Amino acid sequence: MRYFLIGFMGSGKSTFGKHLANYLKTDFFDLDHYIEQNTQKTIEHIFKEEGEQAFRTYETQYLHEIVQITEHAVISTGGGTPCFNNNIDFMLEKGIVIYLKHNAQTLAQRILQSKTVRPLIQHFDKNELTLWIEEKITQREVYYNKANIIINANNIYPSLLVQYLKQLGFS
């Protein structure tokens, strides 16, 4: 079985994905890292030099590649992955989609505390970032809400998320 983790940037998809893959004793793929490895370019470089559309094309290409090479895996996607190129429908067809849902304030705090370079938001202060996140979530929730499982993940640690999935019957 494939498990696709979706949610806004900073929602903890990669961290939770590693915990879930460890619990399920399966492979873990971080789509952004996979793109960087295969293109030999950073996400920041792709956005800066090739633009967002090129990045979205890579995202779809490598999402499909990961699905082709594995039947059992946890796959952490980028925040926008479900929203482009029919990726959400592809993921729903190929596995179980789990949405890690957070409010904009929690996401802004997590993103500002993160050391990760995030090209789309690197020039925002906290208020601008919160407003931008609220706007983007409003646009993206039509895709995010298609997930098989929606977890309100505000203030929940990855290990607790795994416990939650155990209660849902994951094994």
URWOQUI-V142037 format. One record per residue. N is the residue number from 1. PHI is phi in degrees with one decimal (999 if undefined). Layout:
n:N phi:PHI
n:N phi:PHI
//
This chain:
n:1 phi:999
n:2 phi:-104.9
n:3 phi:-119.2
n:4 phi:-102.2
n:5 phi:-100.1
n:6 phi:-123.9
n:7 phi:150.1
n:8 phi:-66.8
n:9 phi:-55.6
n:10 phi:84.3
n:11 phi:-81.8
n:12 phi:95.1
n:13 phi:-59.4
n:14 phi:-68.1
n:15 phi:-63.5
n:16 phi:-63.5
n:17 phi:-58.6
n:18 phi:-63.9
n:19 phi:-63.4
n:20 phi:-65.0
n:21 phi:-62.1
n:22 phi:-62.7
n:23 phi:-62.0
n:24 phi:-82.7
n:25 phi:55.1
n:26 phi:-136.4
n:27 phi:-72.8
n:28 phi:-122.2
n:29 phi:-125.0
n:30 phi:-102.6
n:31 phi:-58.2
n:32 phi:-61.2
n:33 phi:-65.1
n:34 phi:-63.0
n:35 phi:-61.4
n:36 phi:-61.0
n:37 phi:-63.8
n:38 phi:-82.0
n:39 phi:-95.0
n:40 phi:59.9
n:41 phi:-135.4
n:42 phi:-77.7
n:43 phi:-58.6
n:44 phi:-57.7
n:45 phi:-63.2
n:46 phi:-59.4
n:47 phi:-60.2
n:48 phi:-71.0
n:49 phi:-93.6
n:50 phi:-115.6
n:51 phi:95.7
n:52 phi:-63.5
n:53 phi:-60.8
n:54 phi:-63.3
n:55 phi:-60.9
n:56 phi:-62.8
n:57 phi:-66.1
n:58 phi:-58.6
n:59 phi:-57.0
n:60 phi:-66.4
n:61 phi:-57.0
n:62 phi:-79.6
n:63 phi:-61.8
n:64 phi:-64.0
n:65 phi:-64.1
n:66 phi:-59.3
n:67 phi:-63.3
n:68 phi:-67.6
n:69 phi:-94.6
n:70 phi:-145.8
n:71 phi:-102.4
n:72 phi:-129.1
n:73 phi:-170.0
n:74 phi:-107.1
n:75 phi:-123.6
n:76 phi:-88.9
n:77 phi:-100.4
n:78 phi:-75.5
n:79 phi:-59.1
n:80 phi:-94.8
n:81 phi:-49.4
n:82 phi:-66.0
n:83 phi:-93.1
n:84 phi:-131.1
n:85 phi:55.4
n:86 phi:58.6
n:87 phi:-62.7
n:88 phi:-62.8
n:89 phi:-66.4
n:90 phi:-60.6
n:91 phi:-65.1
n:92 phi:-63.2
n:93 phi:-72.2
n:94 phi:-101.4
n:95 phi:177.5
n:96 phi:-103.0
n:97 phi:-104.0
n:98 phi:-117.4
n:99 phi:-98.6
n:100 phi:-91.2
n:101 phi:-94.2
n:102 phi:-136.0
n:103 phi:-82.6
n:104 phi:-62.2
n:105 phi:-64.5
n:106 phi:-63.0
n:107 phi:-63.0
n:108 phi:-59.4
n:109 phi:-62.3
n:110 phi:-63.9
n:111 phi:-65.6
n:112 phi:-65.5
n:113 phi:-82.0
n:114 phi:-75.5
n:115 phi:-92.4
n:116 phi:-70.1
n:117 phi:-77.6
n:118 phi:-123.9
n:119 phi:-55.6
n:120 phi:-68.9
n:121 phi:-131.6
n:122 phi:-66.2
n:123 phi:-107.7
n:124 phi:-91.3
n:125 phi:-87.5
n:126 phi:-60.8
n:127 phi:-65.9
n:128 phi:-62.0
n:129 phi:-63.0
n:130 phi:-60.8
n:131 phi:-64.2
n:132 phi:-63.7
n:133 phi:-62.2
n:134 phi:-57.0
n:135 phi:-64.5
n:136 phi:-66.0
n:137 phi:-60.7
n:138 phi:-57.2
n:139 phi:-70.6
n:140 phi:-90.1
n:141 phi:-62.7
n:142 phi:-59.2
n:143 phi:-86.0
n:144 phi:-56.9
n:145 phi:-72.8
n:146 phi:-78.5
n:147 phi:-55.5
n:148 phi:-66.2
n:149 phi:-131.3
n:150 phi:-116.1
n:151 phi:-114.9
n:152 phi:-74.0
n:153 phi:-100.6
n:154 phi:-56.4
n:155 phi:58.3
n:156 phi:-113.9
n:157 phi:-79.4
n:158 phi:-52.8
n:159 phi:-64.5
n:160 phi:-70.4
n:161 phi:-63.8
n:162 phi:-62.5
n:163 phi:-59.5
n:164 phi:-60.2
n:165 phi:-66.5
n:166 phi:-58.5
n:167 phi:-63.9
n:168 phi:-80.3
n:169 phi:102.1
n:170 phi:-68.8
n:171 phi:-155.0
//
